[in-house]
Amino acid sequence: MKKLKSTLNEDIQLFTSIQKGNKKAFDLFFLKYYPRLCSYACQYVNFDNSEEIVQEIMIWLWENRNMIKIESSPIPYLFRAVRNNCLRQKNRDELKNKILTILYNHTNTPYDNPNFYIEEELIRKIEKSIQDLPENYRQAFEMNRFQDMTYKEIASHLNISSKTVDYRIQQALKILRIKLKDYMPLLIGLLT
C-alpha cells in the first residue's frame, strides 16, 4: 500500500513538473508510461496504430500541459484518453471497411478504372460528414450503424428513451443525406 501511494505521489509530482515545462520530467514520464500505454492500446488496435495513438496523446499532453487540470494522478486520465482514441480509430477503420464493402457490392467498376480511386476521396467526405454531426446524433448513429446496436441497447447505454435514439438517428441520416446528396446512388446501404 505504501509503495502504491509512493508511486502515486511520484506521478503527481512528475506531472506537476511537466506542467511547469520541465522537459526532463516529461522524458521520464514518457519512458515510464509509453510502454504501458502502448500495451493497453493493443487491446483495441494493432501495434502500429497503438504506438501512433500513444505518441499523439503524449505530444498533446506536452503541448497542452498548461491547460490540463488534474487534481490527482494523470494516469487514469491518460489510459482513458488512449482507450477513447483507440475506439475512435477502430470506428474509423470499421467505417472505411463498411463503405468499401458497400461501394464494391454496388458497383461493377473494375479496379483498373480511374474512378475506383475516387473511393478514397468519398471515404474522407463520409468520415468528415459523420464527424461534423452534432455529438449526440453522431454517437447514436455510429452505435447503430457501426457497432450494430439496437435502438433499445443504445437507449440503455446512453440512458435515454428509444424514441430519442430514433429521433437522433433520423436527424443524423437527414443531415448526411443532404451533405452527401451527390453520392447517394453509391451510399444506399449506409444511409437507408
HELIX and SHEET records of a PDB file:
HELIX    1   1 LYS A    2  GLN A   19  1                                  18    
HELIX    2   2 LYS A   23  ALA A   41  1                                  19    
HELIX    3   3 PHE A   47  GLU A   63  1                                  17    
HELIX    4   4 ILE A   75  HIS A  106  1                                  32    
HELIX    5   5 PRO A  114  ILE A  118  5                                   5    
HELIX    6   6 GLU A  119  GLN A  131  1                                  13    
HELIX    7   7 GLU A  135  ARG A  145  1                                  11    
HELIX    8   8 TYR A  151  LEU A  158  1                                   8    
HELIX    9   9 SER A  162  LYS A  179  1                                  18    
HELIX   10  10 LYS A  181  LEU A  186  5                                   6    
END                                                                             
